[in-house]
Amino acid sequence: MERVLIAGCGYVGSALAARLAAEGHQVYGMRRNPAVLPPGVRPIAADLRDPATLGVLPAGLTTIFYTAAADGGSDDEYRAAYVDGPRNLLAALVARGERPRRVVFTSSTSVYGQGAGEWVDEDSPTEPEGFGGRRMLEGEGIVRGGPIPGVVLRLGGIYGRGRTSYIDRVRSGAAECPAETTYTNRIHRDDCAGALRHLMLLDAPDPVYLGVDRAPADTCEVMHWLAATLGRPAPARATTASTRRRGNKQCRSDRLVASGYEFIYPTYREGFAALL
Ligand SMILES: NC(=O)c1ccc[n+]([C@@H]2O[C@H](COP(=O)([O-])OP(=O)(O)OC[C@H]3O[C@@H](n4cnc5c(N)ncnc54)[C@H](OP(=O)(O)O)[C@@H]3O)[C@@H](O)[C@H]2O)c1
C-alpha cells in the first residue's frame, strides 16, 4: 500500500485520488478548499504558495503527485502554480525529513514551441513561445533536479465529464474549424489518472513522458466527427486565420505505451463516444 499525497487535488487529482483510494492506498488530497474531495480521500487544507501552511504534511508519504493548476492566465499565476508551488512543497518535505520514493509532476504539451504540425516526442526540443510553457519547463526542472526522484507527465488538452467544450460547441452550432489544419492533442481525464497511477507503479520510470492519446488530429476532423455523431451540421472552416498564437504539433505517446500503459480511450472517438 502506498501513502500518497496529491497536491492540487482538482479535476485530474480527484479522479486519481478516487481510483487509488478505491484500491486501498492511503490518499491525502491537498488543496485550499478541501471540502469537495472524493469520499475516502483524507483532506489537507494548505496553500502551495505559502510555505507557512505546509507544516501539515503527513509523515511517511511514499508518492507525491503535483497536479495543481494556475488560478488564471497571467505569468504571476503560472509562476505561483508551476514554480513556487513545487519548490515550496519539496522544501517542506525535506525540512520534515520526508523521503518519498517519487514525485510525479503534471506538465503540459505547451512546453513545445513547434508550430508547423511536426511530430514531437519527449526528445524533441522544448522552446515554448509563451510564458506558460516556460513556467512549466521551470517547474519540470525543479522536480527533476530536486531531492526526490522526479517524473514529468506532459499532458495534452484534458476532457471528460464536465469538460466537454468541443461537444457543447458542436451541439450548439457555435463551432468553427480553424482556417488552416491545426492539430489537437487530447487526453481523457480517466487516462490522465490511469497514466499517473501507472507512473507511480513503474520500477524505473524515465524522467519525462508525453500524456496524450494515440490520435493527434486536425481540429476540424474532430469537429466533423462530432457533428456527424450528434446529427448536427458540419462546422465550416473560418475564412481568416486566428491571431491567437498557439502551438501546432502532433504529440506521440509511444514512450508511455512502451512502458506498459494501455489507454482506456486511445482516441477522441472512444473518449467522446463515452461522453455522449
Ligand atoms: N486542463 C488542461 O487541459 C491541462 C492541459 C495540460 C496540463 N494540465 C495540467 O494538469 C494538471 C491538472 O489539471 P486540472 O485540470 O486537474 O486542474 P484543476 O482542476 O484546475 O485543479 C487544480 C487544483 O489545484 C488546486 N490548487 C490550485 N492552486 C493551489 C494552491 N496554491 N495550493 C493548493 N492547491 C491549489 C485547486 O484547488 P483549490 O482552488 O481548492 O486550491 C484545484 O483543485 C495541472 O497541473 C494542469 O496545469 C492541464
Ligand as a Chemical Component Dictionary entry (heavy atoms), coordinates in Angstrom:
data_LIG
# 
_chem_comp.id                   LIG 
_chem_comp.type                 NON-POLYMER 
_chem_comp.pdbx_formal_charge   0 
_chem_comp.three_letter_code    LIG 
# 
loop_
_chem_comp_atom.comp_id 
_chem_comp_atom.atom_id 
_chem_comp_atom.alt_atom_id 
_chem_comp_atom.type_symbol 
_chem_comp_atom.charge 
_chem_comp_atom.model_Cartn_x 
_chem_comp_atom.model_Cartn_y 
_chem_comp_atom.model_Cartn_z 
_chem_comp_atom.pdbx_ordinal 
LIG N1  N1  N 0  -6.665 21.432 -18.274 1  
LIG C1  C1  C 0  -5.885 21.012 -19.264 2  
LIG O1  O1  O 0  -6.329 20.824 -20.406 3  
LIG C2  C2  C 0  -4.419 20.762 -18.979 4  
LIG C3  C3  C 0  -3.550 20.553 -20.043 5  
LIG C4  C4  C 0  -2.220 20.260 -19.766 6  
LIG C5  C5  C 0  -1.779 20.195 -18.457 7  
LIG N2  N2  N 1  -2.631 20.435 -17.434 8  
LIG C6  C6  C 0  -2.142 20.340 -16.058 9  
LIG O2  O2  O 0  -2.727 19.203 -15.459 10 
LIG C7  C7  C 0  -2.825 19.401 -14.053 11 
LIG C8  C8  C 0  -4.213 19.061 -13.582 12 
LIG O3  O3  O 0  -5.137 19.933 -14.201 13 
LIG P1  P1  P 0  -6.633 20.028 -13.709 14 
LIG O4  O4  O 0  -7.445 20.346 -14.894 15 
LIG O5  O5  O -1 -6.982 18.839 -12.890 16 
LIG O6  O6  O 0  -6.566 21.314 -12.766 17 
LIG P2  P2  P 0  -7.734 21.872 -11.818 18 
LIG O7  O7  O 0  -8.995 21.117 -11.957 19 
LIG O8  O8  O 0  -7.790 23.336 -12.017 20 
LIG O9  O9  O 0  -7.203 21.518 -10.368 21 
LIG C9  C9  C 0  -6.140 22.162 -9.817  22 
LIG C10 C10 C 0  -6.296 22.037 -8.310  23 
LIG O10 O10 O 0  -5.189 22.695 -7.729  24 
LIG C11 C11 C 0  -5.656 23.310 -6.538  25 
LIG N3  N3  N 0  -4.757 24.433 -6.310  26 
LIG C12 C12 C 0  -4.514 25.469 -7.149  27 
LIG N4  N4  N 0  -3.663 26.324 -6.565  28 
LIG C13 C13 C 0  -3.369 25.800 -5.346  29 
LIG C14 C14 C 0  -2.565 26.250 -4.263  30 
LIG N5  N5  N 0  -1.907 27.401 -4.320  31 
LIG N6  N6  N 0  -2.478 25.478 -3.167  32 
LIG C15 C15 C 0  -3.168 24.297 -3.081  33 
LIG N7  N7  N 0  -3.944 23.836 -4.086  34 
LIG C16 C16 C 0  -4.053 24.593 -5.187  35 
LIG C17 C17 C 0  -7.083 23.759 -6.825  36 
LIG O11 O11 O 0  -7.903 23.689 -5.664  37 
LIG P3  P3  P 0  -8.179 24.958 -4.730  38 
LIG O12 O12 O 0  -8.628 26.084 -5.619  39 
LIG O13 O13 O 0  -9.209 24.465 -3.740  40 
LIG O14 O14 O 0  -6.880 25.255 -4.065  41 
LIG C18 C18 C 0  -7.564 22.658 -7.762  42 
LIG O15 O15 O 0  -8.233 21.667 -7.051  43 
LIG C19 C19 C 0  -2.391 20.833 -13.790 44 
LIG O16 O16 O 0  -1.045 20.844 -13.417 45 
LIG C20 C20 C 0  -2.542 21.483 -15.150 46 
LIG O17 O17 O 0  -1.694 22.586 -15.313 47 
LIG C21 C21 C 0  -3.946 20.721 -17.667 48 
# 
loop_
_chem_comp_bond.comp_id 
_chem_comp_bond.atom_id_1 
_chem_comp_bond.atom_id_2 
_chem_comp_bond.value_order 
_chem_comp_bond.pdbx_ordinal 
LIG N1  C1  SING 1  
LIG C1  O1  DOUB 2  
LIG C1  C2  SING 3  
LIG C2  C3  SING 4  
LIG C2  C21 DOUB 5  
LIG C3  C4  DOUB 6  
LIG C4  C5  SING 7  
LIG C5  N2  DOUB 8  
LIG N2  C6  SING 9  
LIG N2  C21 SING 10 
LIG C6  O2  SING 11 
LIG C6  C20 SING 12 
LIG O2  C7  SING 13 
LIG C7  C8  SING 14 
LIG C7  C19 SING 15 
LIG C8  O3  SING 16 
LIG O3  P1  SING 17 
LIG P1  O4  DOUB 18 
LIG P1  O5  SING 19 
LIG P1  O6  SING 20 
LIG O6  P2  SING 21 
LIG P2  O7  DOUB 22 
LIG P2  O8  SING 23 
LIG P2  O9  SING 24 
LIG O9  C9  SING 25 
LIG C9  C10 SING 26 
LIG C10 O10 SING 27 
LIG C10 C18 SING 28 
LIG O10 C11 SING 29 
LIG C11 N3  SING 30 
LIG C11 C17 SING 31 
LIG N3  C12 SING 32 
LIG N3  C16 SING 33 
LIG C12 N4  DOUB 34 
LIG N4  C13 SING 35 
LIG C13 C14 SING 36 
LIG C13 C16 DOUB 37 
LIG C14 N5  SING 38 
LIG C14 N6  DOUB 39 
LIG N6  C15 SING 40 
LIG C15 N7  DOUB 41 
LIG N7  C16 SING 42 
LIG C17 O11 SING 43 
LIG C17 C18 SING 44 
LIG O11 P3  SING 45 
LIG P3  O12 DOUB 46 
LIG P3  O13 SING 47 
LIG P3  O14 SING 48 
LIG C18 O15 SING 49 
LIG C19 O16 SING 50 
LIG C19 C20 SING 51 
LIG C20 O17 SING 52 
# 
